[in-house]
């Protein structure tokens, strides 16, 4: 590192890589030294946008350069493990696009290697850095909504079909990471169903239910084949409820002063009955800071490197998301059977 400047190599300049380059270059203590991509046309785009950045078709050239302090991997998930392993072995800090890797065994190898080399290993769970999720976290922690009861998420759109992972591995990491951030309790089991309409065994529509010992229930609806784009996250407490709509340009979070109360009636003449009283109050729309989440990811990664601190979206967050996804995949392949989840 030169004068507290973290020099970064970005591997992959397809869908997410350009955003990584832009945000790391904008950091006071960050500089993108390399962009690597095997496609010549993508390197030409990078050269036009950033003439000062070195480009290469060889990831090894970027990873092994002694000037490079950290490697950002924005490639298909099946390539993550080998690239990250090579970078860590070379003594580089690593930031991986989500999902972290394809198996928890791969994740454990990388974690052990990062600890051995004393290097930062971080996963890009971008939503944890949004103003909306940070605001929701404060609301939940403050007790404003009361006891957490349920999460219901819909994350659907038309495309982008992934060639190597199903729709849960592609979209659900956002919601799983958010939920794990909002509560320290982890689900003890999952149930998932899904279907592939592309005859390649990769599910393009899937539903995931996460079960908790405290009776919280979470349900995720993920699809690449919806005619509309919906990014809606409902959080139910026993006092208030929150709706997070990421497609809203400004009013992304709404707090509903809505709840219910029930009582049981018993008598010799009648069976047990449940009487429910409903309360519907005001709707609050908190002001959310309009910040680019990926800028927060870049800043956190650089700060973790410079000051030897644990980033918010660390490897524990990464591997625990993988554990849930693995259990979900097993459940899908077994017709929606309940599968226990073990954590790192």
Secondary structure as UniProt FT lines:
FT   TURN            3..4
FT   STRAND          5..11
FT   HELIX           17..25
FT   TURN            28..29
FT   STRAND          30..36
FT   HELIX           40..49
FT   TURN            51..52
FT   STRAND          54..56
FT   HELIX           59..64
FT   TURN            66..67
FT   STRAND          70..73
FT   HELIX           77..79
FT   HELIX           80..89
FT   TURN            90..91
FT   STRAND          93..97
FT   HELIX           104..117
FT   STRAND          121..124
FT   HELIX           126..129
FT   HELIX           131..142
FT   TURN            143..145
FT   STRAND          148..158
FT   HELIX           168..172
FT   HELIX           173..182
FT   STRAND          189..195
FT   STRAND          205..211
FT   TURN            213..214
FT   STRAND          217..223
FT   STRAND          225..237
FT   STRAND          241..245
FT   TURN            246..247
FT   STRAND          253..265
FT   STRAND          273..284
FT   HELIX           293..307
FT   HELIX           315..333
FT   TURN            334..336
FT   STRAND          339..340
//
